[in-house]
């Protein structure tokens, strides 16, 4: 860990990945998330059973392949995997399943799902920013569309929160995560502020707590005890961000970087 800031319910921490740690992540869980391997496989299997066509025929007809992703989308995959493993989060419906144009980004939070805390489940939302800018904090953190503003919107805007809940509500019935949705919905209906919000900044610069320090202080000025917010800053090796897409694509194609 590089640094730790704030106190409950507004906290922050900075940490680093070595080259080996980054490559291990990209070759495994991050690759699966970026290319939605689970979703693609399930779709092909379901269509094969329901239509009688072979899996190879379906892949060919639907032109199912794996396009080279944008570096920022790989960044989102890194954040999702970290939160899933280290914060017991589950994000069941990747937004790229709803793309109508390849490479587009849907409005709303980057990550929408749940955090499991003991026997309780809460809705969890994540905003992810990826930046190589040699500035502390980088522009993706500040400004109207910066990380802090997006976190504040998730905390304060009731319409935003309702929209994100409905995003999952239209999809949860009959899914493996149905019980998680029901528990999270019960907690939310009892107290609309009872959510978990994560801001995730990915950098390939030297660690510096200025990246999130002021954001932690600002968020703490208008905090709600029921709304837990954590800002995370992950520092990758120098000049790594521009290579994220190429690396994960090579791993997907069976290569070794």
The 8 nearest C-alpha neighbors of each residue, nearest first, counted from 0:
[[1, 14, 2, 13, 15, 12, 3, 233],
 [0, 2, 14, 13, 206, 15, 3, 12],
 [3, 1, 13, 12, 0, 208, 4, 14],
 [2, 4, 12, 11, 13, 5, 1, 0],
 [5, 3, 11, 10, 12, 2, 6, 212],
 [6, 4, 10, 9, 11, 215, 7, 3],
 [5, 7, 10, 9, 8, 4, 11, 219],
 [8, 6, 9, 10, 5, 227, 224, 228],
 [7, 9, 227, 6, 224, 228, 10, 226],
 [10, 8, 228, 7, 6, 229, 5, 219],
 [11, 9, 5, 229, 6, 4, 7, 8],
 [12, 10, 230, 4, 229, 231, 3, 5],
 [11, 13, 3, 231, 2, 4, 232, 230],
 [12, 14, 232, 2, 1, 231, 233, 0],
 [15, 13, 0, 1, 233, 234, 232, 12],
 [14, 16, 234, 233, 235, 17, 0, 1],
 [17, 15, 235, 20, 21, 234, 18, 236],
 [16, 18, 20, 19, 21, 236, 15, 235],
 [19, 17, 21, 20, 22, 236, 16, 235],
 [18, 20, 22, 17, 21, 23, 16, 24],
 [21, 19, 17, 23, 16, 18, 22, 24],
 [20, 22, 24, 18, 19, 23, 16, 17],
 [23, 21, 25, 19, 24, 20, 26, 18],
 [22, 24, 20, 26, 21, 25, 19, 27],
 [23, 25, 21, 27, 22, 26, 29, 28],
 [26, 24, 29, 22, 30, 27, 23, 247],
 [25, 27, 23, 250, 24, 30, 22, 247],
 [28, 26, 24, 25, 30, 29, 23, 31],
 [27, 29, 31, 30, 24, 32, 80, 25],
 [30, 28, 25, 32, 76, 31, 27, 77],
 [29, 31, 33, 25, 32, 28, 27, 26],
 [32, 30, 28, 36, 29, 34, 35, 33],
 [31, 33, 35, 29, 30, 34, 76, 28],
 [34, 32, 30, 76, 35, 31, 29, 73],
 [33, 35, 36, 32, 31, 30, 65, 39],
 [36, 34, 32, 38, 37, 33, 31, 39],
 [35, 37, 31, 39, 34, 38, 40, 32],
 [38, 36, 40, 35, 39, 41, 31, 32],
 [37, 39, 41, 35, 40, 36, 42, 96],
 [38, 40, 42, 36, 41, 37, 35, 43],
 [41, 39, 37, 43, 38, 42, 36, 44],
 [40, 42, 44, 38, 43, 39, 45, 37],
 [43, 41, 39, 45, 40, 44, 38, 46],
 [42, 44, 46, 40, 45, 41, 47, 54],
 [43, 45, 41, 47, 42, 46, 40, 48],
 [46, 44, 42, 48, 47, 43, 41, 49],
 [47, 45, 49, 43, 48, 44, 50, 42],
 [46, 48, 44, 52, 51, 45, 50, 49],
 [47, 49, 45, 46, 51, 50, 44, 52],
 [48, 50, 46, 47, 51, 45, 52, 44],
 [51, 49, 52, 47, 46, 48, 45, 53],
 [50, 52, 47, 48, 49, 53, 46, 54],
 [53, 51, 47, 50, 56, 57, 54, 46],
 [52, 54, 56, 55, 47, 57, 51, 48],
 [53, 55, 57, 56, 47, 43, 58, 52],
 [56, 54, 58, 53, 57, 59, 52, 60],
 [57, 55, 59, 53, 54, 58, 60, 52],
 [58, 56, 60, 54, 59, 55, 61, 53],
 [57, 59, 63, 55, 61, 56, 62, 60],
 [58, 60, 62, 56, 57, 61, 55, 63],
 [61, 59, 57, 62, 58, 56, 63, 55],
 [60, 62, 63, 58, 59, 57, 56, 64],
 [63, 61, 59, 60, 58, 64, 57, 65],
 [64, 62, 58, 61, 59, 65, 60, 57],
 [63, 65, 62, 66, 58, 59, 61, 34],
 [64, 66, 34, 67, 63, 251, 248, 68],
 [67, 65, 68, 64, 248, 34, 101, 63],
 [66, 68, 248, 244, 65, 69, 245, 247],
 [69, 67, 244, 66, 72, 70, 73, 102],
 [68, 70, 72, 71, 244, 73, 67, 102],
 [69, 71, 244, 73, 72, 243, 74, 68],
 [72, 70, 74, 73, 69, 129, 75, 128],
 [71, 73, 75, 74, 69, 70, 76, 68],
 [74, 72, 76, 70, 75, 71, 33, 77],
 [75, 73, 71, 77, 72, 76, 129, 70],
 [74, 76, 72, 78, 73, 77, 127, 79],
 [75, 77, 73, 79, 29, 74, 78, 33],
 [76, 78, 74, 80, 75, 79, 29, 81],
 [79, 77, 75, 81, 76, 80, 82, 74],
 [80, 78, 76, 82, 81, 77, 83, 75],
 [79, 81, 83, 77, 78, 82, 76, 84],
 [80, 82, 78, 84, 83, 79, 85, 77],
 [83, 81, 86, 79, 85, 80, 84, 88],
 [82, 84, 88, 80, 87, 81, 89, 86],
 [83, 85, 81, 82, 87, 86, 80, 88],
 [84, 86, 82, 81, 87, 83, 88, 80],
 [85, 87, 82, 88, 83, 84, 114, 81],
 [88, 86, 83, 115, 114, 84, 85, 82],
 [89, 87, 114, 83, 113, 86, 82, 115],
 [88, 90, 113, 112, 83, 91, 114, 87],
 [89, 91, 112, 111, 92, 113, 110, 88],
 [92, 90, 89, 112, 93, 176, 111, 113],
 [91, 93, 90, 94, 96, 111, 167, 112],
 [94, 92, 95, 96, 91, 90, 35, 110],
 [93, 95, 96, 97, 92, 105, 98, 109],
 [94, 96, 98, 97, 93, 104, 103, 105],
 [97, 95, 94, 98, 93, 92, 38, 35],
 [98, 96, 95, 94, 99, 93, 105, 100],
 [99, 97, 95, 100, 96, 101, 103, 94],
 [98, 100, 97, 101, 103, 95, 96, 102],
 [99, 101, 98, 103, 102, 104, 97, 95],
 [102, 100, 103, 98, 99, 95, 66, 104],
 [101, 103, 100, 104, 69, 68, 98, 95],
 [104, 102, 101, 100, 98, 105, 99, 95],
 [103, 105, 106, 102, 98, 95, 94, 109],
 [104, 106, 103, 107, 94, 98, 97, 109],
 [107, 105, 104, 108, 109, 94, 103, 163],
 [108, 106, 109, 105, 163, 159, 162, 110],
 [107, 109, 110, 126, 125, 124, 111, 106],
 [108, 110, 126, 125, 127, 107, 111, 75],
 [109, 111, 125, 108, 124, 126, 90, 112],
 [112, 110, 124, 90, 123, 108, 125, 109],
 [111, 113, 90, 123, 89, 122, 91, 124],
 [114, 112, 122, 123, 89, 121, 88, 120],
 [113, 115, 88, 121, 123, 120, 87, 122],
 [114, 116, 120, 87, 119, 88, 117, 113],
 [117, 115, 119, 120, 118, 114, 87, 121],
 [116, 118, 119, 115, 120, 114, 87, 121],
 [119, 117, 116, 120, 115, 182, 179, 121],
 [118, 120, 116, 117, 115, 121, 182, 183],
 [121, 119, 115, 183, 182, 114, 116, 179],
 [122, 120, 183, 114, 113, 194, 123, 115],
 [121, 123, 113, 194, 183, 112, 195, 114],
 [122, 124, 195, 113, 112, 114, 196, 194],
 [125, 123, 111, 196, 110, 197, 108, 112],
 [124, 126, 197, 110, 198, 109, 196, 108],
 [125, 127, 198, 109, 108, 199, 197, 110],
 [126, 128, 199, 200, 75, 198, 125, 109],
 [127, 129, 200, 201, 199, 139, 130, 126],
 [130, 128, 201, 71, 200, 202, 74, 127],
 [129, 131, 202, 132, 201, 128, 137, 139],
 [130, 132, 203, 202, 133, 204, 240, 129],
 [133, 131, 134, 130, 137, 138, 204, 202],
 [134, 132, 131, 204, 135, 137, 136, 130],
 [133, 135, 137, 132, 136, 138, 210, 131],
 [136, 134, 210, 137, 209, 133, 207, 208],
 [135, 137, 210, 134, 209, 140, 138, 211],
 [138, 136, 134, 135, 139, 132, 140, 130],
 [137, 139, 140, 141, 136, 145, 142, 132],
 [140, 138, 145, 137, 141, 146, 128, 130],
 [141, 139, 145, 146, 138, 137, 147, 136],
 [140, 142, 145, 138, 139, 147, 146, 143],
 [143, 141, 145, 144, 140, 148, 138, 139],
 [144, 142, 145, 148, 141, 149, 147, 146],
 [143, 145, 142, 148, 149, 146, 141, 139],
 [146, 144, 140, 141, 139, 142, 148, 147],
 [145, 147, 140, 149, 148, 150, 139, 141],
 [146, 148, 150, 149, 145, 140, 151, 214],
 [149, 147, 151, 145, 150, 146, 143, 144],
 [148, 150, 152, 146, 151, 147, 145, 153],
 [149, 151, 147, 153, 152, 148, 146, 154],
 [152, 150, 154, 148, 149, 153, 155, 147],
 [153, 151, 149, 156, 155, 154, 150, 148],
 [154, 152, 150, 151, 155, 156, 149, 160],
 [153, 155, 151, 152, 150, 156, 226, 192],
 [156, 154, 152, 153, 151, 157, 192, 159],
 [157, 155, 152, 159, 158, 153, 154, 160],
 [156, 158, 160, 159, 161, 155, 153, 191],
 [157, 159, 161, 160, 156, 162, 163, 155],
 [160, 158, 162, 156, 157, 161, 163, 153],
 [159, 161, 157, 163, 158, 162, 164, 153],
 [162, 160, 158, 164, 163, 159, 157, 165],
 [161, 163, 165, 159, 160, 164, 158, 166],
 [164, 162, 166, 160, 165, 161, 159, 167],
 [163, 165, 161, 166, 162, 167, 168, 160],
 [164, 166, 168, 162, 167, 163, 169, 161],
 [167, 165, 163, 164, 168, 169, 162, 170],
 [166, 168, 170, 165, 169, 164, 171, 163],
 [169, 167, 165, 170, 171, 166, 164, 180],
 [168, 170, 167, 166, 165, 171, 172, 164],
 [171, 169, 167, 168, 172, 166, 174, 173],
 [170, 172, 177, 174, 168, 167, 169, 173],
 [173, 171, 174, 170, 177, 169, 168, 176],
 [172, 174, 171, 177, 175, 176, 170, 178],
 [175, 173, 176, 177, 171, 172, 170, 178],
 [174, 176, 177, 173, 178, 171, 179, 172],
 [175, 177, 179, 174, 178, 180, 171, 91],
 [178, 176, 171, 180, 174, 179, 175, 172],
 [179, 177, 181, 180, 176, 182, 175, 183],
 [180, 178, 176, 182, 177, 181, 183, 120],
 [179, 181, 183, 177, 178, 182, 184, 176],
 [180, 182, 184, 178, 179, 183, 185, 177],
 [183, 181, 185, 179, 184, 180, 120, 178],
 [184, 182, 121, 120, 180, 186, 185, 181],
 [185, 183, 187, 181, 186, 182, 180, 188],
 [184, 186, 182, 188, 183, 187, 181, 189],
 [187, 185, 183, 189, 184, 188, 190, 182],
 [186, 188, 191, 184, 190, 189, 185, 193],
 [187, 189, 185, 190, 186, 191, 184, 183],
 [188, 190, 186, 187, 185, 191, 193, 184],
 [189, 191, 187, 188, 192, 193, 186, 225],
 [192, 190, 187, 193, 188, 189, 194, 186],
 [193, 191, 190, 226, 194, 225, 187, 223],
 [192, 194, 225, 226, 190, 191, 187, 186],
 [195, 193, 226, 122, 121, 192, 123, 196],
 [194, 196, 123, 227, 226, 228, 122, 124],
 [197, 195, 228, 124, 123, 125, 227, 229],
 [198, 196, 125, 229, 228, 230, 124, 199],
 [197, 199, 230, 126, 125, 127, 231, 229],
 [198, 200, 127, 231, 230, 232, 126, 197],
 [201, 199, 232, 128, 127, 129, 231, 233],
 [200, 202, 129, 233, 232, 234, 128, 130],
 [203, 201, 234, 130, 204, 131, 235, 233],
 [202, 204, 235, 237, 234, 236, 131, 238],
 [205, 203, 202, 237, 206, 234, 131, 133],
 [204, 206, 207, 203, 234, 237, 202, 236],
 [207, 205, 234, 204, 208, 1, 13, 14],
 [208, 206, 209, 210, 205, 135, 13, 1],
 [207, 209, 210, 212, 211, 2, 206, 13],
 [210, 208, 212, 207, 211, 135, 136, 213],
 [211, 209, 136, 135, 208, 207, 212, 137],
 [210, 212, 214, 209, 213, 208, 215, 136],
 [211, 213, 209, 215, 214, 208, 210, 216],
 [214, 212, 216, 215, 211, 217, 209, 210],
 [215, 213, 217, 211, 216, 212, 218, 147],
 [214, 216, 212, 218, 213, 217, 219, 211],
 [217, 215, 213, 219, 214, 218, 212, 220],
 [218, 216, 214, 219, 220, 215, 213, 221],
 [217, 219, 215, 220, 216, 221, 214, 222],
 [218, 220, 222, 216, 217, 221, 215, 9],
 [221, 219, 218, 217, 222, 216, 215, 223],
 [222, 220, 219, 218, 223, 217, 151, 216],
 [221, 223, 219, 220, 218, 224, 226, 9],
 [222, 224, 226, 225, 221, 192, 8, 227],
 [223, 225, 226, 8, 222, 227, 7, 192],
 [224, 226, 193, 223, 192, 227, 194, 8],
 [227, 225, 194, 193, 223, 192, 224, 195],
 [226, 228, 8, 195, 9, 196, 225, 194],
 [229, 227, 196, 9, 197, 195, 8, 226],
 [228, 230, 10, 197, 11, 9, 198, 231],
 [231, 229, 11, 198, 197, 199, 10, 12],
 [230, 232, 199, 12, 11, 13, 200, 198],
 [233, 231, 13, 200, 201, 199, 12, 14],
 [232, 234, 201, 14, 15, 13, 202, 200],
 [235, 233, 15, 202, 203, 201, 14, 206],
 [234, 236, 203, 16, 202, 15, 239, 237],
 [237, 235, 203, 239, 18, 17, 238, 234],
 [236, 238, 203, 239, 204, 235, 205, 240],
 [239, 237, 240, 203, 241, 236, 131, 242],
 [240, 238, 242, 237, 241, 236, 203, 235],
 [239, 241, 243, 242, 238, 203, 70, 131],
 [240, 242, 239, 243, 238, 70, 244, 245],
 [243, 241, 240, 239, 245, 244, 246, 238],
 [244, 242, 240, 246, 70, 245, 241, 247],
 [243, 245, 70, 247, 246, 242, 68, 69],
 [246, 244, 248, 242, 243, 247, 249, 67],
 [245, 247, 249, 243, 248, 244, 242, 250],
 [246, 248, 250, 249, 244, 25, 245, 30],
 [249, 247, 251, 245, 246, 250, 67, 244],
 [250, 248, 254, 252, 246, 251, 247, 245],
 [249, 251, 247, 254, 253, 252, 248, 26],
 [250, 252, 248, 249, 253, 247, 30, 254],
 [253, 251, 249, 250, 254, 248, 247, 65],
 [254, 252, 250, 251, 249, 255, 248, 26],
 [253, 255, 249, 250, 252, 256, 251, 248],
 [254, 256, 250, 249, 253, 246, 26, 252],
 [255, 246, 254, 249, 250, 22, 247, 26]]
